[in-house]
Amino acid sequence: MDEQQRYEAGMKVRREVLGDAHVDRSLENLTPFNGEFQEMITRHAWGDIWTRPGLPRHTRSLITIAMLIGMNREGELRLHLRAAKNNGVTRDEIKEVLMQSAIYCGIPAANATFHLAEAVWEEMDAQS
């Protein structure tokens, strides 16, 4: 697969996982400063990793949420909590990831994520 094919495959998965609205906003905000970075994310994160056959997207979502909790990356975590629904992840499954993260990432990280998840789900429910 060449770089253009990897980008196209990555963009397809990125849109399916994050939604067209989010991806379109990202593309509208491209600048000479961040453009190459956005292309790299699409090619490598989405085109190299999320397209791999070894794990289903459902599992990749749960793993991503767990890692973002551990790294305390609230903005990305908010994004992936929303996107998990597109991958068939249930709120109960996310709760289990948060419970396990309390042990491995710490109570404060899990506590903050429980609050964040509830806020994200309130926003999502209001939009439905």
Residue, then its C-alpha position, 0 to 999 in steps of 0.5 A: m500500500d502506498e502513502q496515498q492509499r494508506y491516507e485514503a484508507g485512514m480517512k475512511v476509518r477516521r470518518e467511520v469512527l469519529g464521524d464526518a462532522h468532526v473530520d470535516r471540522s479538522l479539515e476546515n482548520l488545516t493550516p500550513f503549520n498543522g496540515e502535515f501533522q493531520e495527514m500523518i495522523t490520518r496515514h499512521a494512526w488511522g491508516d496503519i493501526w485502526t485498519r489492521p485486522g488483528l483487533p476489532r474496532h470495538t476493542r481498539s476503542l476500549i484500549t484507546i480509552a484506557m490509554l487516554i485515561g492513563m495519560n490524562r488526555e481529556g480532550e482526546l478522551r472526550l473525542h473517543l468516548r463519543a466515538a466509541k458508540n460508532n464502534g458498538v461499545t456500550r456505556d457498561e463496557i466503558k464503565e468496566v474500563l473505568m473501573q479497571s483504570a481505577i486500579y491501574c491508572g489511579i482513583p483520581a484518573a478514573n473519578a475524573t473520567f466518570h465525571l467526563a463520561e457522564a458529561v459527554w453522554e448528557e451532551m450526546d443524549a441531548q443531541s438525540 
